[in-house]
Amino acid sequence: MNKIIVSVSNDLHTDQRVAKVCDSLYKNGYEIVLIGRELKNSKNIDRKYKTKRFKLLFNKGFLFYFEFNLRLFIYLFFTQKNILLANDLDTLLPNFLISKIQSKKLVFDSHELFSEIPELVHKPKIKNFWICLENWMLPKLKNNYTVCNSISNYYKKKYNVNFTTIKNLPFKKEVKKGTFNFDTKGKKIILYQGAINIGRGLELMIDSMEFLDNHILVIIGYGDIYKDLQQKVSLEKRDKKVVFLGKMAPEKLQLLTPLADIGVSVEEDLGLNYRFALPNKIFDYIQAEVPILVSDLPEMRQVITNYKVGEFISKRKPELVAKQIKNILEKDFSEKLKIAKQELIWEKQEADLLSIFRNIK
């Protein structure tokens, strides 16, 4: 049995993409060890395969990346394995070095254009560091996949290296509804689920609530600007229009997503990483049969064009966004959503994922 060590820099709990990859590989006969890190608020995880989370002294900035990558390198060096699977650029270096030192097969999953994330826009020295690593390692990689065609084409053009597109689609599931822990009677629910970081368009959505009566914006997730957004809502006295539910386990989130009347994914065009974004929440909304409002960016626009399950933003002004939301809520997308949810599922592309590992170079 081939043993795959899968590494990612988060705490594993809410990373649905990595969980789906590991599930697919495990049920097809691979032995899996999933490596991440443990935070103070990390919840227990129960998987069919082995997991390990490093407790670190540092949890942000350069020292975090240095400590995590050093710990990962040592673990990989002394652990038996056949295949290494690195998720994103921030775990690639130790995997790349071990693959060369010990002649092990390496697979790379690029969840995003890491060197182009908005958090690095105003940090040119740090950004150049990641770009240097990318320039050194990526042209030498042979087994790669990523989340959308735009990123795949970018890597092909820049490094002449091939990436298979494995979109971040959900497993097919029946719609099951839970309940919110607050009163929603007579209200339309606008849902955002995902990371609460800069460039996600959440400020725009909060400002849009000024022009929406009998609507509640529900924000599920956590990130760098979570507390800043809470403060903004409090200062602007929109506590009754905006509700924060924090980080949530996928299995609980799946019961709340279908309660929404519309799901939003309105990332800003802050560099190539967001321009090429194809967030998994879009497909989670579709699977829950919830119409969507998304940014007018290439990959997201393509979903709307192909499946007609919502609209993309015409203009990023709060009053106009509010008007567009009202218009969407007056339309019936139910039949288009039912068709799209049968196509946009993990099972439709699982064979492509397995082909990478079965034909590994």
Secondary structure as UniProt FT lines:
FT   STRAND          3..7
FT   TURN            13..14
FT   HELIX           16..27
FT   TURN            28..29
FT   STRAND          31..38
FT   TURN            40..41
FT   STRAND          50..55
FT   HELIX           61..78
FT   STRAND          83..87
FT   HELIX           89..101
FT   TURN            102..103
FT   STRAND          105..110
FT   HELIX           114..116
FT   HELIX           118..120
FT   TURN            121..122
FT   HELIX           124..137
FT   HELIX           138..140
FT   STRAND          144..146
FT   HELIX           149..159
FT   STRAND          164..165
FT   TURN            185..186
FT   STRAND          188..193
FT   TURN            198..199
FT   HELIX           202..208
FT   HELIX           209..211
FT   TURN            213..214
FT   STRAND          215..220
FT   TURN            224..225
FT   HELIX           226..235
FT   TURN            236..237
FT   TURN            239..241
FT   STRAND          242..246
FT   HELIX           250..256
FT   HELIX           257..259
FT   STRAND          262..265
FT   HELIX           272..275
FT   HELIX           280..287
FT   TURN            288..289
FT   STRAND          292..294
FT   HELIX           298..307
FT   STRAND          310..312
FT   HELIX           318..329
FT   HELIX           334..343
FT   HELIX           346..348
FT   HELIX           350..358
//
